[in-house]
Amino acid sequence: MSTLRTRFALAAGTCALGLTLAPAASANSIDGTLRSAGAFSYSDGSDRFCVTVSPNPSRHISARVAPVRGNNPSFTVTARSGDRTECKSLMYAYEDSAYTVTITGSTSQSKTHRFWT
């Protein structure tokens, strides 16, 4: 009976240690700028993708957000000089899904990023 208790205690201790040392899920937030067109960001905590246009007149910034694969939502979010900031939610995307975002703007430049929800 003592051997059984010892094995149980070792197994329980190993499980507890494994849970203690297990890495936490990492947030995958991104942000950046597109020359003088504006800025973009994704907040993993709030599941929101936002674009902010620069204050210069006649500027715009747009983001096409799409899943790499699967049935997750996709959308385009655009901010124009009168809008300032526009956001869309990825709240209904499956957690830890791969997404690609292509940012374009009035400066004829584009950027593509990959991120995880």
All heavy atoms as an XYZ file, in Angstrom:
869
protein
N       0.819     -1.188      0.000
C       0.000      0.000      0.000
C       0.863      1.252      0.000
O       0.524      2.226     -0.644
C      -0.913     -0.038      1.229
C      -2.026      0.932      1.169
S      -3.150      0.430     -0.130
C      -4.536      1.349      0.313
N       2.001      1.215      0.646
C       2.898      2.354      0.702
C       3.447      2.684     -0.683
O       3.587      3.844     -1.042
C       4.041      2.049      1.670
O       4.940      3.121      1.661
N       3.750      1.657     -1.496
C       4.251      1.876     -2.852
C       3.190      2.547     -3.714
O       3.486      3.441     -4.505
C       4.676      0.530     -3.489
O       5.624     -0.097     -2.629
C       5.273      0.743     -4.854
N       1.939      2.129     -3.559
C       0.844      2.725     -4.314
C       0.681      4.199     -3.965
O       0.509      5.035     -4.856
C      -0.449      1.963     -4.032
C      -1.671      2.412     -4.822
C      -1.423      2.263     -6.313
C      -2.877      1.599     -4.416
N       0.774      4.533     -2.683
C       0.670      5.928     -2.257
C       1.831      6.750     -2.812
O       1.648      7.882     -3.247
C       0.652      6.023     -0.728
C      -0.644      5.621     -0.127
C      -0.642      5.835      1.353
N      -1.819      5.205      1.935
C      -1.954      4.957      3.206
N      -1.006      5.266      4.047
N      -3.049      4.382      3.652
N       3.010      6.180     -2.796
C       4.183      6.882     -3.316
C       4.025      7.165     -4.809
O       4.292      8.264     -5.273
C       5.461      6.046     -3.068
O       5.580      5.807     -1.664
C       6.688      6.779     -3.569
N       3.569      6.159     -5.557
C       3.364      6.357     -7.004
C       2.291      7.409     -7.267
O       2.432      8.229     -8.161
C       2.972      5.034     -7.662
C       4.130      4.088     -7.786
C       3.716      2.845     -8.507
N       4.811      1.884     -8.534
C       4.686      0.633     -8.902
N       3.505      0.176     -9.271
N       5.733     -0.151     -8.915
N       1.229      7.366     -6.485
C       0.153      8.347     -6.650
C       0.666      9.755     -6.347
O       0.384     10.696     -7.081
C      -1.035      8.003     -5.746
C      -2.162      8.986     -5.870
C      -2.987      8.969     -6.999
C      -2.400      9.939     -4.893
C      -4.021      9.880     -7.123
C      -3.429     10.848     -5.027
C      -4.247     10.815     -6.139
N       1.433      9.890     -5.281
C       1.970     11.194     -4.902
C       2.916     11.718     -5.983
O       2.894     12.895     -6.332
C       2.691     11.103     -3.561
N       3.752     10.844     -6.551
C       4.657     11.251     -7.623
C       3.882     11.676     -8.870
O       4.207     12.675     -9.516
C       5.628     10.125     -7.967
C       6.759      9.881     -6.965
C       7.531      8.627     -7.321
C       7.681     11.082     -6.923
N       2.854     10.927     -9.216
C       2.051     11.259    -10.386
C       1.332     12.591    -10.186
O       1.298     13.434    -11.087
C       1.049     10.149    -10.673
N       0.762     12.791     -9.001
C       0.062     14.039     -8.714
C       1.026     15.214     -8.731
O       0.725     16.279     -9.275
C      -0.652     13.947     -7.368
N       2.210     15.028     -8.176
C       3.220     16.084     -8.178
C       3.687     16.423     -9.583
O       3.874     17.587     -9.934
N       3.848     15.409    -10.425
C       4.270     15.632    -11.803
C       3.201     16.399    -12.571
O       3.503     17.330    -13.328
C       4.567     14.285    -12.500
O       5.570     13.612    -11.757
C       5.030     14.500    -13.921
N       1.938     16.048    -12.365
C       0.842     16.771    -13.031
C       0.788     18.218    -12.567
O       0.626     19.132    -13.384
C      -0.491     16.099    -12.759
S      -0.685     14.539    -13.634
N       0.921     18.449    -11.269
C       0.877     19.808    -10.740
C       2.038     20.631    -11.278
O       1.878     21.795    -11.650
C       0.909     19.780     -9.213
N       3.219     20.048    -11.371
C       4.382     20.749    -11.902
C       4.169     21.076    -13.372
O       4.480     22.171    -13.829
C       5.641     19.893    -11.719
C       6.960     20.535    -12.187
C       7.245     21.802    -11.392
C       8.096     19.556    -12.037
N       3.606     20.138    -14.105
C       3.331     20.374    -15.530
C       2.351     21.512    -15.735
O       2.508     22.335    -16.629
N       1.330     21.601    -14.893
C       0.367     22.683    -15.001
C       0.982     24.016    -14.617
O       0.693     25.043    -15.212
C      -0.849     22.406    -14.127
C      -1.751     21.261    -14.592
C      -2.832     21.008    -13.552
C      -2.359     21.566    -15.946
N       1.871     23.991    -13.640
C       2.529     25.210    -13.197
C       3.463     25.742    -14.267
O       3.551     26.941    -14.489
C       3.328     24.943    -11.896
O       2.429     24.427    -10.923
C       3.971     26.205    -11.384
N       4.178     24.866    -14.959
C       5.166     25.279    -15.941
C       4.610     25.402    -17.352
O       5.321     25.809    -18.261
C       6.337     24.283    -15.950
C       7.113     24.163    -14.639
C       8.202     23.123    -14.762
C       7.691     25.506    -14.235
N       3.358     25.069    -17.561
C       2.772     25.156    -18.904
C       2.731     26.602    -19.346
O       2.361     27.482    -18.573
C       1.369     24.562    -18.903
N       3.119     26.883    -20.589
C       3.120     28.266    -21.047
C       1.696     28.791    -21.214
O       0.791     28.074    -21.614
C       3.829     28.190    -22.407
C       3.628     26.784    -22.862
C       3.572     25.960    -21.616
N       1.525     30.050    -20.909
C       0.220     30.685    -21.077
C      -0.012     30.960    -22.552
O       0.923     31.112    -23.323
C       0.188     31.991    -20.287
N      -1.256     31.002    -22.942
C      -1.573     31.352    -24.328
C      -1.081     32.765    -24.580
O      -1.302     33.662    -23.781
C      -3.068     31.259    -24.550
N      -0.375     32.955    -25.666
C       0.205     34.264    -25.916
C      -0.754     35.115    -26.731
O      -1.390     34.647    -27.662
C       1.534     34.118    -26.658
O       1.317     33.483    -27.896
N      -0.859     36.343    -26.331
C      -1.671     37.284    -27.087
C      -0.935     37.633    -28.364
O       0.285     37.694    -28.394
C      -1.909     38.532    -26.246
N      -1.665     37.837    -29.423
C      -1.062     38.152    -30.701
C      -1.629     39.461    -31.199
O      -2.468     39.486    -32.072
C      -1.320     37.016    -31.691
C      -0.549     37.212    -32.964
O       0.273     38.113    -33.063
N      -0.805     36.390    -33.943
N      -1.172     40.538    -30.625
C      -1.606     41.852    -31.056
C      -0.567     42.415    -32.026
O       0.615     42.145    -31.888
C      -1.763     42.782    -29.853
O      -2.762     42.271    -28.996
N      -1.033     43.164    -33.023
C      -0.121     43.782    -33.971
C      -0.493     45.251    -34.124
O      -1.617     45.646    -33.837
C      -0.152     43.098    -35.356
C      -1.532     43.214    -36.008
C       0.294     41.658    -35.270
C      -1.565     42.776    -37.458
N       0.467     46.043    -34.546
C       0.188     47.422    -34.912
C       1.283     47.913    -35.840
O       2.351     47.327    -35.922
C       0.034     48.337    -33.692
C       1.278     48.372    -32.822
O       2.352     47.944    -33.260
O       1.171     48.859    -31.691
N       0.980     48.959    -36.564
C       1.957     49.517    -37.486
C       1.393     50.734    -38.190
O       0.279     51.170    -37.925
N       2.194     51.275    -39.104
C       1.777     52.439    -39.875
C       1.969     52.159    -41.357
O       2.733     51.276    -41.749
C       2.589     53.693    -39.494
O       3.969     53.434    -39.750
C       2.385     54.069    -38.046
N       1.280     52.917    -42.145
C       1.402     52.843    -43.596
C       1.731     54.252    -44.079
O       0.845     55.071    -44.312
C       0.096     52.340    -44.216
C       0.137     52.034    -45.703
C       1.078     50.859    -45.978
C      -1.249     51.697    -46.212
N       3.007     54.541    -44.139
C       3.502     55.870    -44.510
C       2.649     56.954    -43.894
O       2.368     56.935    -42.715
C       3.590     56.002    -46.023
C       4.761     55.283    -46.610
C       5.059     55.818    -47.973
N       6.075     54.986    -48.589
C       6.302     54.986    -49.864
N       5.611     55.775    -50.665
N       7.236     54.216    -50.356
N       2.227     57.903    -44.697
C       1.421     59.007    -44.139
C      -0.070     58.745    -44.246
O      -0.886     59.602    -43.953
C       1.775     60.313    -44.845
O       1.490     60.202    -46.224
N      -0.465     57.517    -44.670
C      -1.895     57.203    -44.790
C      -2.545     57.004    -43.433
O      -3.699     57.367    -43.225
C      -2.108     55.967    -45.656
N      -1.843     56.369    -42.494
C      -2.426     56.144    -41.177
C      -1.818     54.958    -40.465
O      -0.725     54.509    -40.789
N      -2.567     54.430    -39.514
C      -2.082     53.346    -38.660
C      -3.118     52.237    -38.600
O      -4.295     52.445    -38.896
C      -1.796     53.869    -37.257
N      -2.662     51.036    -38.210
C      -3.551     49.892    -38.063
C      -3.170     49.139    -36.810
O      -2.037     49.220    -36.338
C      -3.470     48.968    -39.288
C      -2.102     48.423    -39.546
C      -1.695     47.205    -39.020
C      -1.200     49.140    -40.318
C      -0.422     46.707    -39.264
C       0.070     48.645    -40.575
C       0.459     47.431    -40.046
N      -4.133     48.408    -36.249
C      -3.836     47.621    -35.053
C      -4.857     46.501    -34.889
O      -6.004     46.624    -35.316
C      -3.841     48.500    -33.801
O      -5.128     49.023    -33.587
N      -4.397     45.413    -34.287
C      -5.282     44.339    -33.855
C      -4.996     44.086    -32.392
O      -3.853     43.841    -32.006
C      -5.063     43.049    -34.651
C      -5.819     41.881    -34.043
C      -7.207     41.837    -34.079
C      -5.154     40.858    -33.381
C      -7.909     40.800    -33.487
C      -5.852     39.814    -32.796
C      -7.222     39.793    -32.848
O      -7.918     38.774    -32.259
N      -6.037     44.129    -31.571
C      -5.914     43.858    -30.148
C      -6.500     42.482    -29.857
O      -7.700     42.277    -30.017
C      -6.652     44.919    -29.339
O      -6.711     44.528    -27.980
N      -5.655     41.546    -29.467
C      -6.120     40.196    -29.171
C      -7.054     40.187    -27.966
O      -7.991     39.409    -27.915
C      -4.922     39.275    -28.935
C      -5.315     37.812    -28.897
O      -6.035     37.373    -29.805
O      -4.912     37.112    -27.954
N      -6.820     41.074    -27.028
C      -7.658     41.122    -25.838
C      -9.098     41.522    -26.123
O     -10.031     40.990    -25.541
N      -9.283     42.468    -27.051
C     -10.641     42.920    -27.375
C     -11.149     42.344    -28.694
O     -12.293     42.605    -29.072
C     -10.684     44.452    -27.445
O      -9.882     44.913    -28.511
N     -10.307     41.580    -29.402
C     -10.664     40.984    -30.700
C     -11.127     42.042    -31.704
O     -12.061     41.834    -32.457
C     -11.762     39.918    -30.549
C     -11.254     38.685    -29.838
O     -10.082     38.330    -30.034
O     -12.024     38.068    -29.086
N     -10.453     43.194    -31.717
C     -10.838     44.276    -32.630
C      -9.673     44.636    -33.551
O      -8.538     44.770    -33.103
C     -11.252     45.521    -31.848
C     -12.572     45.347    -31.158
C     -12.880     46.459    -30.189
N     -12.515     47.782    -30.636
C     -13.384     48.746    -30.955
N     -14.664     48.518    -30.855
N     -12.973     49.930    -31.321
N     -10.000     44.827    -34.826
C      -9.032     45.317    -35.798
C      -9.437     46.739    -36.161
O     -10.583     46.984    -36.542
C      -9.000     44.445    -37.058
C      -7.754     44.688    -37.849
C      -6.658     43.866    -37.680
C      -7.657     45.757    -38.724
C      -5.487     44.112    -38.373
C      -6.493     46.010    -39.416
C      -5.406     45.187    -39.245
N      -8.499     47.672    -36.036
C      -8.806     49.085    -36.260
C      -7.837     49.704    -37.253
O      -6.671     49.317    -37.319
C      -8.713     49.874    -34.957
S      -9.895     49.366    -33.696
N      -8.343     50.675    -37.995
C      -7.505     51.520    -38.850
C      -7.789     52.964    -38.469
O      -8.931     53.343    -38.192
C      -7.752     51.286    -40.356
C      -7.249     49.917    -40.765
C      -9.214     51.442    -40.733
N      -6.735     53.773    -38.444
C      -6.842     55.190    -38.123
C      -6.175     55.969    -39.242
O      -4.991     55.755    -39.529
C      -6.160     55.515    -36.783
O      -6.759     54.726    -35.757
C      -6.283     56.985    -36.433
N      -6.913     56.850    -39.873
C      -6.381     57.637    -40.976
C      -5.599     58.829    -40.424
O      -5.901     59.330    -39.335
C      -7.525     58.089    -41.916
C      -8.390     59.138    -41.275
C      -6.997     58.544    -43.250
N      -4.575     59.244    -41.159
C      -3.812     60.417    -40.744
C      -4.688     61.661    -40.896
O      -5.657     61.665    -41.658
C      -2.538     60.549    -41.580
O      -2.867     60.907    -42.900
N      -4.361     62.743    -40.189
C      -5.218     63.929    -40.225
C      -5.138     64.717    -41.543
O      -5.880     65.665    -41.729
C      -4.714     64.769    -39.046
C      -3.333     64.298    -38.803
C      -3.289     62.856    -39.217
N      -4.256     64.334    -42.447
C      -4.155     65.049    -43.721
C      -5.446     64.893    -44.514
O      -6.025     63.823    -44.562
C      -2.992     64.506    -44.548
C      -1.666     64.697    -43.864
O      -1.536     65.538    -42.989
N      -0.684     63.919    -44.236
N      -5.903     65.946    -45.179
C      -7.115     65.837    -45.992
C      -6.911     64.861    -47.155
O      -5.800     64.646    -47.610
C      -7.351     67.251    -46.496
C      -6.274     68.103    -45.959
C      -5.328     67.264    -45.187
N      -7.978     64.274    -47.597
C      -8.029     63.341    -48.741
C      -7.189     62.083    -48.543
O      -6.729     61.479    -49.496
C      -7.648     64.044    -50.048
O      -6.257     64.330    -50.088
N      -6.978     61.663    -47.323
C      -6.266     60.412    -47.046
C      -7.272     59.322    -46.724
O      -8.381     59.584    -46.268
C      -5.307     60.561    -45.857
C      -4.199     61.540    -46.056
C      -3.140     60.949    -46.921
N      -2.011     61.865    -46.957
C      -1.102     61.834    -47.893
N      -1.158     60.942    -48.849
N      -0.109     62.680    -47.871
N      -6.872     58.074    -46.942
C      -7.670     56.933    -46.505
C      -6.731     55.764    -46.242
O      -5.608     55.708    -46.735
C      -8.734     56.555    -47.537
C      -8.165     55.953    -48.788
N      -7.712     56.719    -49.826
C      -7.963     54.669    -49.157
C      -7.246     55.938    -50.783
N      -7.394     54.678    -50.399
N      -7.207     54.848    -45.426
C      -6.477     53.616    -45.125
C      -7.512     52.492    -45.040
O      -8.609     52.691    -44.526
C      -5.630     53.724    -43.836
C      -4.771     52.476    -43.642
C      -6.488     54.027    -42.626
C      -3.690     52.625    -42.579
N      -7.154     51.353    -45.578
C      -8.100     50.244    -45.657
C      -7.376     48.952    -45.299
O      -6.206     48.767    -45.637
C      -8.655     50.170    -47.074
O      -9.691     49.255    -47.144
N      -8.085     48.046    -44.644
C      -7.516     46.748    -44.272
C      -8.468     45.646    -44.710
O      -9.651     45.665    -44.363
C      -7.291     46.671    -42.769
N      -7.955     44.700    -45.464
C      -8.718     43.501    -45.851
C      -8.254     42.389    -44.929
O      -7.102     41.956    -44.996
C      -8.464     43.148    -47.314
C      -9.126     41.867    -47.758
C     -10.628     42.038    -47.855
N     -11.245     40.745    -48.184
C     -12.383     40.341    -47.696
N     -13.071     41.101    -46.879
N     -12.888     39.182    -48.032
N      -9.135     41.922    -44.049
C      -8.824     40.910    -43.039
C      -9.525     39.618    -43.439
O     -10.744     39.602    -43.614
C      -9.287     41.380    -41.639
C      -8.961     40.336    -40.590
C      -8.671     42.730    -41.286
N      -8.754     38.544    -43.606
C      -9.334     37.275    -44.067
C      -8.633     36.100    -43.405
O      -7.427     36.141    -43.157
C      -9.212     37.162    -45.584
N      -9.379     35.031    -43.129
C      -8.754     33.839    -42.547
C      -7.845     33.169    -43.571
O      -8.103     33.220    -44.778
C      -9.937     32.946    -42.200
C     -11.023     33.374    -43.112
C     -10.811     34.828    -43.362
N      -6.795     32.539    -43.078
C      -5.912     31.780    -43.957
C      -6.674     30.585    -44.520
O      -6.569     30.255    -45.697
C      -4.630     31.345    -43.208
C      -3.804     30.383    -44.035
C      -3.813     32.573    -42.832
N      -7.479     29.948    -43.679
C      -8.381     28.873    -44.133
C      -9.494     28.718    -43.103
O      -9.396     29.191    -41.991
C      -7.625     27.562    -44.343
C      -7.048     26.958    -43.086
C      -6.336     25.621    -43.398
N      -5.248     25.361    -42.513
C      -4.020     25.818    -42.616
N      -3.699     26.611    -43.596
N      -3.081     25.530    -41.748
N     -10.550     28.057    -43.529
C     -11.647     27.799    -42.599
C     -12.819     28.730    -42.813
O     -12.852     29.523    -43.744
N     -13.777     28.611    -41.922
C     -15.035     29.351    -42.033
C     -15.102     30.556    -41.110
O     -16.168     30.902    -40.621
C     -16.213     28.412    -41.733
C     -16.363     27.363    -42.799
O     -16.062     27.616    -43.954
N     -16.797     26.177    -42.410
N     -13.994     31.177    -40.854
C     -13.998     32.359    -40.007
C     -14.438     33.579    -40.800
O     -14.366     33.599    -42.020
C     -12.599     32.590    -39.426
C     -12.328     31.697    -38.240
O     -13.166     31.574    -37.367
N     -11.177     31.069    -38.215
N     -14.893     34.615    -40.085
C     -15.344     35.825    -40.781
C     -14.200     36.559    -41.471
O     -13.051     36.489    -41.041
C     -15.935     36.680    -39.657
C     -15.360     36.149    -38.401
C     -15.049     34.705    -38.646
N     -14.539     37.260    -42.562
C     -13.590     38.145    -43.229
C     -14.301     39.475    -43.464
O     -15.533     39.533    -43.509
C     -13.103     37.541    -44.541
O     -14.171     37.345    -45.418
N     -13.524     40.545    -43.587
C     -14.123     41.859    -43.773
C     -13.075     42.846    -44.266
O     -11.880     42.562    -44.246
C     -14.758     42.379    -42.478
C     -13.813     42.428    -41.307
C     -12.933     43.490    -41.140
C     -13.792     41.404    -40.375
C     -12.062     43.521    -40.062
C     -12.929     41.437    -39.296
C     -12.063     42.496    -39.141
N     -13.561     43.992    -44.696
C     -12.707     45.134    -45.019
C     -13.138     46.281    -44.128
O     -14.332     46.528    -43.950
C     -12.854     45.535    -46.500
O     -12.465     44.429    -47.309
C     -11.976     46.726    -46.834
N     -12.172     46.959    -43.548
C     -12.460     48.126    -42.720
C     -11.672     49.299    -43.309
O     -10.497     49.166    -43.624
C     -12.129     47.875    -41.229
C     -10.693     47.500    -41.008
C     -12.504     49.066    -40.377
N     -12.367     50.428    -43.496
C     -11.764     51.593    -44.133
C     -12.041     52.841    -43.303
O     -13.155     53.026    -42.811
C     -12.347     51.808    -45.545
O     -12.096     50.636    -46.319
C     -11.719     53.007    -46.233
N     -11.022     53.672    -43.172
C     -11.190     54.980    -42.523
C     -10.772     56.054    -43.523
O      -9.738     55.941    -44.168
C     -10.359     55.072    -41.255
N     -11.611     57.055    -43.663
C     -11.322     58.196    -44.542
C     -11.075     59.432    -43.681
O     -11.320     59.397    -42.479
C     -12.474     58.416    -45.502
C     -12.723     57.192    -46.362
C     -13.677     57.476    -47.500
N     -13.981     56.259    -48.240
C     -13.178     55.658    -49.110
N     -11.992     56.176    -49.350
N     -13.534     54.562    -49.725
N     -10.614     60.476    -44.287
C     -10.187     61.653    -43.524
C     -11.257     62.172    -42.560
O     -10.925     62.673    -41.507
C      -9.715     62.770    -44.456
O     -10.708     63.076    -45.404
N     -12.538     62.012    -42.874
C     -13.578     62.450    -41.957
C     -13.887     61.450    -40.853
O     -14.463     61.800    -39.837
N     -13.500     60.179    -41.024
C     -13.841     59.114    -40.069
C     -12.884     59.033    -38.886
O     -13.280     58.658    -37.804
C     -13.847     57.741    -40.754
C     -14.838     57.664    -41.884
O     -15.840     58.403    -41.845
O     -14.604     56.875    -42.807
N     -11.662     59.283    -39.129
C     -10.553     59.117    -38.183
C     -10.270     57.645    -37.876
O      -9.362     57.099    -38.409
C     -10.765     59.907    -36.882
C     -10.608     61.376    -37.019
C      -9.205     61.838    -37.330
N      -8.288     61.608    -36.226
C      -7.041     61.233    -36.396
N      -6.551     61.049    -37.575
N      -6.255     61.053    -35.369
N     -11.070     56.967    -37.047
C     -10.803     55.572    -36.696
C     -12.040     54.726    -36.948
O     -13.146     55.109    -36.571
C     -10.391     55.435    -35.215
O      -9.191     56.183    -35.001
C     -10.134     53.987    -34.842
N     -11.825     53.601    -37.583
C     -12.889     52.625    -37.799
C     -12.395     51.267    -37.307
O     -11.234     50.905    -37.533
C     -13.262     52.522    -39.276
C     -13.969     53.746    -39.817
C     -15.344     53.958    -39.213
O     -16.072     52.973    -38.999
O     -15.685     55.125    -38.946
N     -13.263     50.512    -36.654
C     -12.901     49.194    -36.112
C     -13.947     48.157    -36.498
O     -15.116     48.493    -36.672
C     -12.799     49.242    -34.590
S     -11.545     50.366    -33.963
N     -13.502     46.920    -36.587
C     -14.408     45.784    -36.775
C     -13.965     44.686    -35.809
O     -12.804     44.578    -35.452
C     -14.348     45.260    -38.209
C     -14.854     46.248    -39.230
C     -16.111     45.774    -39.870
C     -16.605     46.814    -40.859
N     -17.259     46.286    -41.983
N     -14.914     43.850    -35.460
C     -14.668     42.819    -34.456
C     -14.361     41.457    -35.088
O     -14.958     41.085    -36.090
C     -15.888     42.684    -33.552
O     -15.718     41.622    -32.643
N     -13.443     40.746    -34.456
C     -13.181     39.341    -34.778
C     -13.663     38.451    -33.633
O     -13.160     37.355    -33.423
C     -11.687     39.110    -35.026
C     -11.204     39.514    -36.417
C      -9.687     39.571    -36.465
C     -11.732     38.551    -37.444
N     -14.658     38.927    -32.906
C     -15.164     38.212    -31.733
C     -15.683     36.818    -32.095
O     -15.587     35.899    -31.310
C     -16.270     39.031    -31.080
C     -16.851     38.407    -29.838
S     -17.988     39.517    -28.984
C     -19.353     39.581    -30.118
N     -16.218     36.655    -33.314
C     -16.796     35.369    -33.689
C     -15.817     34.448    -34.411
O     -16.198     33.384    -34.866
C     -18.053     35.587    -34.526
C     -19.121     36.293    -33.724
C     -19.454     37.612    -33.989
C     -19.755     35.654    -32.665
C     -20.413     38.264    -33.238
C     -20.714     36.303    -31.905
C     -21.037     37.609    -32.201
O     -21.979     38.246    -31.436
N     -14.572     34.861    -34.503
C     -13.554     33.982    -35.100
C     -13.159     32.917    -34.080
O     -13.146     33.169    -32.876
C     -12.326     34.790    -35.499
N     -12.858     31.735    -34.565
C     -12.361     30.697    -33.666
C     -11.036     31.148    -33.068
O     -10.206     31.738    -33.756
C     -12.163     29.379    -34.407
C     -13.455     28.751    -34.866
C     -13.777     28.705    -36.222
C     -14.357     28.219    -33.953
C     -14.967     28.134    -36.657
C     -15.547     27.654    -34.373
C     -15.845     27.616    -35.734
O     -17.016     27.069    -36.148
N     -10.861     30.867    -31.791
C      -9.624     31.237    -31.105
C      -8.433     30.533    -31.753
O      -8.538     29.403    -32.194
C      -9.734     30.874    -29.623
C      -8.629     31.433    -28.770
C      -8.634     32.950    -28.675
O      -9.701     33.578    -28.822
O      -7.558     33.515    -28.450
N      -7.310     31.232    -31.808
C      -6.056     30.718    -32.377
C      -6.181     30.380    -33.861
O      -5.611     29.400    -34.337
C      -5.540     29.512    -31.585
C      -5.221     29.871    -30.144
O      -4.775     31.016    -29.899
O      -5.428     29.031    -29.262
N      -6.931     31.186    -34.606
C      -7.050     31.020    -36.052
C      -6.058     31.944    -36.743
O      -5.844     33.080    -36.318
C      -8.454     31.381    -36.528
O      -9.399     30.512    -35.962
N      -5.475     31.462    -37.829
C      -4.530     32.278    -38.596
C      -5.296     33.213    -39.521
O      -6.245     32.812    -40.188
C      -3.603     31.383    -39.411
N      -4.890     34.464    -39.548
C      -5.483     35.486    -40.397
C      -4.389     36.204    -41.179
O      -3.247     36.314    -40.719
C      -6.230     36.527    -39.556
C      -7.687     36.224    -39.391
C      -8.125     35.326    -38.440
C      -8.634     36.824    -40.205
C      -9.464     35.036    -38.293
C      -9.988     36.549    -40.067
C     -10.386     35.654    -39.107
O     -11.720     35.372    -38.977
N      -4.775     36.716    -42.346
C      -3.910     37.581    -43.136
C      -4.611     38.912    -43.285
O      -5.820     38.967    -43.529
C      -3.648     36.982    -44.535
O      -3.019     35.726    -44.369
C      -2.749     37.883    -45.352
N      -3.867     39.989    -43.133
C      -4.422     41.317    -43.347
C      -3.550     42.040    -44.369
O      -2.326     41.983    -44.305
C      -4.518     42.119    -42.034
C      -3.169     42.297    -41.370
C      -5.158     43.471    -42.278
N      -4.206     42.652    -45.342
C      -3.502     43.476    -46.322
C      -3.967     44.910    -46.131
O      -5.158     45.200    -46.217
C      -3.793     43.003    -47.757
O      -3.393     41.641    -47.871
C      -3.032     43.843    -48.769
N      -3.013     45.791    -45.841
C      -3.288     47.189    -45.576
C      -2.953     47.985    -46.835
O      -1.870     47.835    -47.398
C      -2.412     47.720    -44.418
C      -2.423     46.778    -43.213
C      -2.806     49.130    -44.040
C      -3.719     46.642    -42.524
N      -3.859     48.803    -47.279
C      -3.611     49.704    -48.409
C      -4.067     51.095    -48.013
O      -4.863     51.266    -47.090
C      -4.376     49.264    -49.673
O      -5.767     49.180    -49.366
C      -3.878     47.924    -50.185
N      -3.534     52.081    -48.732
C      -3.913     53.440    -48.398
C      -3.704     54.395    -49.544
O      -3.330     53.997    -50.655
N      -3.922     55.662    -49.259
C      -3.824     56.697    -50.272
C      -2.395     56.939    -50.736
O      -2.176     57.675    -51.680
C      -4.441     57.993    -49.739
O      -3.914     58.304    -48.480
N      -1.427     56.323    -50.098
C      -0.027     56.526    -50.478
C       0.453     55.494    -51.498
O       1.625     55.450    -51.815
C       0.876     56.433    -49.235
O       0.697     55.149    -48.644
C       0.543     57.519    -48.233
N      -0.434     54.641    -52.005
C      -0.105     53.588    -52.992
C       0.847     52.537    -52.447
O       1.420     51.765    -53.192
C       0.492     54.193    -54.275
O      -0.417     55.091    -54.839
N       1.030     52.501    -51.165
C       1.846     51.487    -50.521
C       0.911     50.447    -49.930
O      -0.237     50.742    -49.599
C       2.696     52.115    -49.402
C       3.607     51.133    -48.699
C       4.251     51.737    -47.455
O       3.723     52.660    -46.860
N       5.384     51.197    -47.071
N       1.384     49.210    -49.801
C       0.590     48.180    -49.121
C       1.506     47.334    -48.258
O       2.709     47.238    -48.509
C      -0.163     47.310    -50.126
O       0.736     46.534    -50.859
N       0.929     46.740    -47.247
C       1.635     45.840    -46.335
C       0.744     44.643    -46.077
O      -0.483     44.782    -46.011
C       1.932     46.503    -44.984
C       2.973     47.561    -45.000
C       3.224     48.064    -43.582
C       4.329     49.095    -43.571
N       4.602     49.576    -42.206
N       1.361     43.492    -45.908
C       0.618     42.291    -45.551
C       1.209     41.709    -44.282
O       2.431     41.616    -44.148
C       0.678     41.250    -46.692
O       0.100     41.843    -47.855
C      -0.099     39.993    -46.334
N       0.340     41.336    -43.363
C       0.763     40.733    -42.095
C      -0.062     39.470    -41.872
O      -1.207     39.366    -42.322
C       0.516     41.669    -40.904
C       1.420     42.841    -40.875
N       2.682     42.775    -40.364
C       1.238     44.110    -41.303
C       3.245     43.963    -40.463
N       2.375     44.787    -41.026
N       0.524     38.544    -41.142
C      -0.197     37.353    -40.692
C      -0.251     37.407    -39.178
O       0.738     37.734    -38.525
C       0.528     36.090    -41.161
C      -0.274     34.846    -40.918
C       0.362     33.669    -41.610
N      -0.466     32.500    -41.422
C      -0.208     31.349    -41.958
N       0.838     31.198    -42.736
N      -1.002     30.316    -41.737
N      -1.408     37.101    -38.630
C      -1.542     37.104    -37.183
C      -2.520     36.033    -36.759
O      -3.182     35.417    -37.576
C      -1.988     38.494    -36.674
C      -3.372     38.909    -37.108
C      -4.453     38.733    -36.262
C      -3.585     39.479    -38.351
C      -5.727     39.125    -36.653
C      -4.857     39.878    -38.739
C      -5.927     39.694    -37.886
N      -2.581     35.782    -35.461
C      -3.455     34.758    -34.874
C      -4.453     35.425    -33.966
O      -4.113     36.343    -33.233
C      -2.637     33.738    -34.096
C      -1.700     32.956    -34.954
C      -0.449     33.368    -35.367
C      -1.922     31.686    -35.539
N       0.095     32.404    -36.175
C      -0.778     31.360    -36.294
C      -2.976     30.789    -35.496
C      -0.659     30.188    -37.003
C      -2.864     29.606    -36.191
C      -1.707     29.316    -36.931
N      -5.703     34.965    -34.018
C      -6.720     35.529    -33.132
C      -6.625     34.907    -31.763
O      -6.044     33.873    -31.587
C      -8.139     35.276    -33.679
O      -8.356     33.882    -33.787
C      -8.330     35.964    -34.991
